Amino acid sequence: MSDETPDAGPLADLWGRAETAWAMSDFPEYGSPAWDALDESDPRKLAAMLSAAEKWHQATGGDPWGSA
């Protein structure tokens, strides 16, 4: 096991850019051909996944486990 702390910089950068794309609705629909064509490092790909997750969350009543 390594004692080194991983560099969170690239992930934090991707997350920040994805949040901006999500807020601006600047991304293709999750699972669409346009989404599939995006590079894995494109923040719009993550933004589309976040949007799809939020739509699912709302469609299921906001609690995916059905807890009271």
N, C-alpha and C positions, 0 to 999 in steps of 0.2 A: 504494500500500500504506500502511496506517495504522500509525503507531508506537504507537497506544493499545493497552493491554492490556485484553482483555475482562473484564468483571466476572464472576467465577466464583461469586459469592455465590448467585444463584438456582439454578444447577446443583448446587452443593454442598448447598444446602438440600434440593432435590428428591431427590438421591442419598441423603442422610441419612435422610429420611423414608421413602424406598423400602426402605432396608435395615431400618428398624424394622418396616415392614409385612411384609416378607419373613420376618424372624425370628419374627414373631407369626403367620405364615400368614394374614394379614388381607388377602386379595386374591382375586378370582375367577380361574377358570382362563383361561389365555392363549387368546385367540381365541373365547371364549364370548360370547354376547350381553351378559352382564353386564360383561365386560371391554370389549367394544366400546362400551358405553354410557358408560364412564368418560371424563371429560374428559382431554385430552392432558396436562394439568398435574397430574393426580391421581397421587400416588406409588404407589398400588396398581397402576396400569397398568404402571409400570416394574418393580415387584416381581414381577408375573406374568410379565413377559418374562425377568427374571433367573431365575425358577424354571424356566421352560420351557427356557432355555439350559442350566441345570445338569442337568436331566433328560436332555436331548439329549447333553450331555457324558458323563454316566454311561452312557447307553445305547450310546454308540459306543466305550466302553472308555477314555474320558478323554482321548483324543488325536484331535482331528478331522482331523488331517493324516496320521495313520498312521505318524508318525515312530518310529523305534526309540529 
